[in-house]
Amino acid sequence: MAFDRREFLKISAGVTGAASLGALSGCASGPATGGAPYKVVVVGAGFGGATFARYLKMWEPKIEITIIEPNANFVSCPTSNEVLAGLNKLEDITFTYDHLKKSVDNWVQDTVTSIDTVGRNVKTAGGKSIAYDRLVLAGGIELMFDKVEGYNAEAQQTIMHAWKAGPQTATLRKQLEAMPDGGVFVMSVPMAPYRCPPGPYERACQVATYLKQAKPKSKIIILDGNPDIASKKPLFLAAWTKHYGYGTDNSMIEYRPNNMPRSVDPVKMMVGTEFDDVKGDVINVVPPMRAATICEMAGVRNDSSNTWCPIDYRTFESLTVKNVHILGDSTLTNFPKSGSVANNTGKMCAAAIVEMFNGREPDSAPVVTNTCYSAVSETTAIHVATVFRYAAAKTGPDGKVTPASMVAQKGGGISKEESELEFAYMESWAKNVWADTLGLPG
Amino acid sequence: MKKSLAITLLLAGTLGAVSAQAIDTKARFMAANCAYCHGPEGKSRGAIPSLAGLEQKYFVEQMKAFRDGSRPATVMQKHAMGYTDAEFEQLGAWFSAIK
């Protein structure tokens, strides 16, 4: 059975409604750019922005899409830790935008310098002025180096964050290659929420994979700002124990919770925490992060601490600034900040804009999933998987308001154990999400 | 399957000229959500199985088997438990229609 009678009636009613509203679509959407076509401008072509643009064009070809992206190429953060292990090369996770460019109307390689949300206009460093009906900000994260004393431009030549994949990733790999056997690799985990919750712990595994084979006397010290391992904890602990001697006197990994890096010294090669100074041969500090700078330009980085962007889950439109939508890591949500979520929320936003453009209501109860793989050795991986359903804001009998959220459904969670099968699935996931995001051919 | 065909015909017949626009946008979005693992349009690269072209009945049966654990899986039980039977039917109909 495809539909029961009630659903069928609902669908027919929906279609009839659509047909009658169709003629009004121009009025309903109200182009601000002075006539057709309706213009959507996307800033940032990562997992969120690129996926959004591709699906919007597929689902509503009448909308004119412009992408503004500063980088010449797409470099994938997922699987970039494997570059540190030597399992991947940077070229393996780097893609041109050639296919994506063909799916949109205008491609602008440039940096946004200001956003006028009243006049609905974006200005770029290259002197362009681009009008929009709807603006989609998908700029990922901004790293707050000033929160770590001494982490200035000069220090950043020596101390890598490698939390945006690219040259930083390649440099960190070279530093590890140059490190002597018996050296110490000091890495940090920022306070949650941050991009890719399991990423730092996967990084420890992947660097350990390399050191175990190439420099077995070396050590990894993890300085975690959080009170405990923030993601997939039992699985990471099991992997550290199984592969890297964790829990023994000979452990390659030393884990220090509640150790937020407060300062760095690139000359003495030290990281300072509240407790002590930690010396390393290679230092990898990931500073605290917030929503991308473009979100501040649009006035949408406006949660209580001006860190993330509150949005309506049904449309990803800012809760305060009309016609500005925010995707992926920049948003304030109860989703993990993952590439998978960025990819899927790009589709949620595209679906909602298509409905609104056509004078219909966006889906009032979206359901969406997240699946994240982490490689814990050179041949095994683990995952976390969750289905989320929209729950509207509620006012209790006491008048207390529970805000709208995406509710994690029962049954979600992490792998039973690490496996080679999941490593194969992880590699397949990566190929599929790259293809889905960038429009790569099969 | 017969019933679903009947409804398809009914939809097409009843709605006549607008039938081309009669896309189940909810199913389209839910199916698109699967693409990050199963590939764009359910056509996978690598070890994760493709979904494109699977028969609706087979798709629904497998999702139910993942949910009740009778088909062992690494990831899929967690996803199957989050969707309703009606959503399995919608997704199955969507993927079966992809060539």
HADDOCK unambig.tbl for C-alpha pairs under 7 A between the chains (distance, minus, plus):
assign (segid A and resid 1 and name CA) (segid B and resid 1 and name CA) 6.55 0.50 0.50
assign (segid A and resid 1 and name CA) (segid B and resid 3 and name CA) 5.73 0.50 0.50
assign (segid A and resid 1 and name CA) (segid B and resid 4 and name CA) 5.46 0.50 0.50
assign (segid A and resid 2 and name CA) (segid B and resid 4 and name CA) 4.89 0.50 0.50
assign (segid A and resid 2 and name CA) (segid B and resid 89 and name CA) 5.56 0.50 0.50
assign (segid A and resid 2 and name CA) (segid B and resid 90 and name CA) 6.57 0.50 0.50
assign (segid A and resid 15 and name CA) (segid B and resid 22 and name CA) 5.99 0.50 0.50
assign (segid A and resid 19 and name CA) (segid B and resid 18 and name CA) 6.90 0.50 0.50
assign (segid A and resid 340 and name CA) (segid B and resid 36 and name CA) 6.67 0.50 0.50
assign (segid A and resid 344 and name CA) (segid B and resid 33 and name CA) 5.83 0.50 0.50
assign (segid A and resid 351 and name CA) (segid B and resid 29 and name CA) 6.86 0.50 0.50
assign (segid A and resid 368 and name CA) (segid B and resid 33 and name CA) 6.57 0.50 0.50
assign (segid A and resid 385 and name CA) (segid B and resid 75 and name CA) 6.62 0.50 0.50
assign (segid A and resid 385 and name CA) (segid B and resid 78 and name CA) 6.29 0.50 0.50
assign (segid A and resid 386 and name CA) (segid B and resid 78 and name CA) 6.53 0.50 0.50
assign (segid A and resid 386 and name CA) (segid B and resid 79 and name CA) 6.64 0.50 0.50
assign (segid A and resid 387 and name CA) (segid B and resid 79 and name CA) 6.00 0.50 0.50
assign (segid A and resid 387 and name CA) (segid B and resid 82 and name CA) 5.40 0.50 0.50
assign (segid A and resid 409 and name CA) (segid B and resid 82 and name CA) 5.43 0.50 0.50
assign (segid A and resid 410 and name CA) (segid B and resid 81 and name CA) 6.88 0.50 0.50
assign (segid A and resid 410 and name CA) (segid B and resid 82 and name CA) 6.71 0.50 0.50
assign (segid A and resid 411 and name CA) (segid B and resid 78 and name CA) 5.12 0.50 0.50
assign (segid A and resid 411 and name CA) (segid B and resid 81 and name CA) 5.68 0.50 0.50
assign (segid A and resid 412 and name CA) (segid B and resid 78 and name CA) 4.60 0.50 0.50
assign (segid A and resid 413 and name CA) (segid B and resid 78 and name CA) 6.92 0.50 0.50
assign (segid A and resid 415 and name CA) (segid B and resid 74 and name CA) 6.66 0.50 0.50
assign (segid A and resid 424 and name CA) (segid B and resid 47 and name CA) 6.03 0.50 0.50
assign (segid A and resid 425 and name CA) (segid B and resid 47 and name CA) 5.66 0.50 0.50
assign (segid A and resid 425 and name CA) (segid B and resid 48 and name CA) 5.74 0.50 0.50
assign (segid A and resid 428 and name CA) (segid B and resid 45 and name CA) 5.91 0.50 0.50
assign (segid A and resid 428 and name CA) (segid B and resid 46 and name CA) 4.60 0.50 0.50
assign (segid A and resid 428 and name CA) (segid B and resid 47 and name CA) 5.59 0.50 0.50
assign (segid A and resid 428 and name CA) (segid B and resid 48 and name CA) 5.97 0.50 0.50
assign (segid A and resid 429 and name CA) (segid B and resid 36 and name CA) 6.63 0.50 0.50
assign (segid A and resid 429 and name CA) (segid B and resid 37 and name CA) 4.66 0.50 0.50
assign (segid A and resid 431 and name CA) (segid B and resid 45 and name CA) 6.24 0.50 0.50
assign (segid A and resid 432 and name CA) (segid B and resid 36 and name CA) 5.64 0.50 0.50
assign (segid A and resid 432 and name CA) (segid B and resid 37 and name CA) 5.74 0.50 0.50
assign (segid A and resid 432 and name CA) (segid B and resid 38 and name CA) 6.45 0.50 0.50
assign (segid A and resid 432 and name CA) (segid B and resid 39 and name CA) 4.51 0.50 0.50
assign (segid A and resid 432 and name CA) (segid B and resid 44 and name CA) 6.31 0.50 0.50
assign (segid A and resid 432 and name CA) (segid B and resid 45 and name CA) 5.99 0.50 0.50
assign (segid A and resid 433 and name CA) (segid B and resid 36 and name CA) 4.32 0.50 0.50
assign (segid A and resid 433 and name CA) (segid B and resid 37 and name CA) 6.36 0.50 0.50
assign (segid A and resid 433 and name CA) (segid B and resid 39 and name CA) 6.85 0.50 0.50
assign (segid A and resid 435 and name CA) (segid B and resid 40 and name CA) 6.89 0.50 0.50
assign (segid A and resid 436 and name CA) (segid B and resid 35 and name CA) 6.52 0.50 0.50
assign (segid A and resid 436 and name CA) (segid B and resid 36 and name CA) 6.23 0.50 0.50
assign (segid A and resid 436 and name CA) (segid B and resid 39 and name CA) 6.36 0.50 0.50
assign (segid A and resid 436 and name CA) (segid B and resid 40 and name CA) 5.10 0.50 0.50
